[in-house]
Amino acid sequence: MKLKFIGTSSGQTNPNRNHSAILFENDSSKILIDCGDGVSRSLLHQKILPNQINKIIISHFHSDHIAGLPSLLTQMIISKRNTSIDIFIPKGLQITLQNFLRSNLLFIEKYDFKIDLHEFELNKECKFDKDFKFVAKQNSHISNKHNIKIKNLEFVSVSFLFKINKKNIFHTADIGSAKDLLLFNNFNVDTFICETTHLSLKEIENYIIDRKIKRTFLTHINYSDEELISDWHNNLPKNFQRQLIIAHDGLSIKI
């Protein structure tokens, strides 16, 4: 299986990067993680057709992670998709997602292909097949919203541990602080996909060293931070540089 970075920008619009999305793909499956604004165009740039996507998993409902979903579904409708699509969201967010799609005049009951919405439980393993499983845990990214009460709206933001071909891949998605890096400390991490917006570079560096992680990819990069991150990376020891990659749109690696 391959991991491909579809969008590596943060919520800050970047002329050189699309908003958040990564893709796990093999010969039979393409699983999209998050659907930031412009994801349809970014997929096409990387020669991936919307109708090739089998499953979509959403980490949280900030626009740079979900705003591209209505457009992606629209592309599937326009191109006359005839196979079902499964969309996975944290438990408690199905009504919110349905309302979001309806506000874009998308009604999941009326198309020639089935749009299945699935809520996944936090802290429980979700299994697609023997070679692809994941666990999602709540992080503190939107904890400042928990005092807001809105009917049928849950404030959930998760980080993922993907278990693929007996490899553990820790994907932070958006987090609130370095404490969220400890969510999967009971697992050995083979590959670390880390956002750079809500952490200091030193916190990222310390975590990688402490956990002895051999392969790290930095993503969710602010346009205003690109030069800072590049300079920091260039000043790391050469062996550490090789283990820690600044991801870019279109980067593809083998799991």
N, C-alpha and C positions, 0 to 999 in steps of 0.2 A: 504494500500500500504506500501511496505517496501523500505527503502533506504539501499543499500549495497555498501560498499567501495571496489572497484575492485583493484585500484592502488592508493597508498597514497604517493609515492615518488615525488620529484621535478624533474627538468631536470638533477640533479646529480644522476647518477646510484647508486643504493642501493642494496646490496645483500639480504636484508630482505623485501624490498618493490618493487612493480612494479610501473611503471610510471602512470600518471594521468588517472583515469577513475572512475566514480561512476555509479550506476545503480538504477533506480526506477523500482520496479516490483510489480505486483499483479498477480492474476490467469490468466488474459488474455493478459497482456502486459509486455514487458521488454524494457525499454528506457535507452539507454546507453549515458552518458554524457562524451564526450572526449574518445579518443582511443590512449592512450600513447603506446610507444613501449612495446611489450610483452603482450598486452591486451588479445590475444587469449589464451595464456597459463594461464594467471591469471584467466580468466573466467572458464577454465576447472578445475583448482585447486579448484574453488568454486562451481563445479558441475553445471555450466551453459554452455549449448551448444551454439555455435555461431548461429545456426539456430533458437534458441529461441528469439534472439534479433529482435524486431519489428522496432525500430526507433533508430537513432543515431543523437545526437546533438553535434556540434563542437563549442567550444568557440573561438579558434584561431588556427593558423597554425604552432605554434612552435612544434618541433618534439616530445616533451614529451607529447603532447596532440593529435597528429594526426598520428604519424609514424606507429602506429599499425593498422591503417585502411586498408591498402592494404592486409596485412596478414589476417585480420579478414574476409575480403571479399573472399580471396582465400580459407579459410576454408569453407566458405559457398558454394563455387563452388565445392570443392572437395567432400563435403558431400551431393551434389546434392540437394541443397535447391530448393524448387519449389514455395515459396511464396515471395512476393515483400518485399523489404527493403527500408525504407525512411531515407534519410540522410539530415539533416538540417544544413545549414551554414549561416553565416551572409551575407547580401546582398552585391553583388559585387565580391564574391569569387567562383562562380560556374565554370568559365573557369579555374581558378587556380586549383580547385579541379580536374576537368576533366584531365587537363594536368598532375597533380601529379599522378593520377591513371594510365594514359597512360604510364607514365615513368616507372611504375611498370608492364607494359604489361597487364593492366586491362582495358578492353573496355566494358563500361556499356551496350552497345547495343547488345552484342552477347551471353548472358547467358540465361539459362532456367528460370531464375527468373528476375524480373524487379528491377533495381536499380534506384530509383527516387531521384533526387537531388532537394532540395527546398531551396530557399533563404528566410530567415526571415528578416523582417524589424526591425530596431532598434527602441526602445521606443514604440512599438506597441505590443499588446497582440497576442500571437499565441496560438490557442486553438486546442488541440487534441480531447478532449471530455469534458463533463461538470465537470469532476473531475481532469483534468490535463491541465493547461495553464501555459504559461511563458511569461515574458517580458525580453528582453535583452537590456542592455545599454552599450555603448562604454565606456571603461575605458582607463587609461593612460599607460597600460602595455608596448605597443610598440610605444609610441608617439615619441621616438627617431628615428623611421624609417620614419616618415612622410615626411621628406625632400628628400627621395629617390624616384625617378620616374621610374617605370617599367611598361610597357604596360600590361594592363589587370590584374594588381595586386593591390589590395587594402590592406592597413595595418589596420586590424580590430582585436580588442581583446575585448571581452564582458564579463560582469558579468551578472548573471541571478537572477531573482526572480521567483521561481516556485510556482504556486498556486495549491495545491494538497489537495483535500478533505477539502477545506475551510481553509487550513493552508498555511502560507507564509514561504517559504524556500529561504533564501538568500545564493546563492553560488557565492563566489567571483571569482572563477577560478583564473587566474593569474591577478594581478593588479599592478599598478605602484607605488602607495603610499597610505597612510592612507586617503587621500582625496577621493579616490575611494570608501571607506566605506560609504560615504554619498549618493551614487547614488540612494538608495532606502529608504531614510530617511522619505519619505511620506507614507511608509507602516509600519505596525506593523510586526515585524519579530518573527516567532515562533521558527524556527530552523535556525541556522547560520553555514554554512560550509565555513571555512576560511583557506586560504593558509597561510603558515608561512615563505615563502621565501623572500617576498618583503615588509614585515612589521616587526617592532620590537614587541616583546612579550608584552611590555608595551602598545603599540598602540592597540593591540588586546584586552588586558585586559580593557583598558579605554573605548573602544567602547562597549564592552559587558556590562560594568557597566552603562555607559551613556544611552544605549538603553534598559536596563533592560531585556536582552535576557536570557531566562531560559535554553536554550539548544544549546550548541556550539560544533562543531567537528573540530578539527585541522587536516589539511591534507597538501599535497604538501610539504613534510618535507625533508629538506636536510639531507643526511647521516651525514654530519659533524656537524649538529645542534641537533641531537637526544638527546645527553646527556644533552645539555643546556636546551632544552625544557622540558625534564623529570625532571630535578632539579627544574626548575621554577614551574612546575606544582605541584611537591611535597611540595613546600613551600607556596602554596596558602591555604587560609582558607578551611577547609574540605567541607563546604557547596558549595563553589565556585568550588572546584575540582569535585564535583558530577555533576555540571552543564556544565563543560567544559571537553570534552573527547579528548584525543590524539587518532585519528583514526588509525587503522591498516588494512591491507589488509584482507578482509573477514568479517570485522565488519558489522553487520546487525542490523538495528533499525526499529521500526514501526513508520510510519508517523502519 
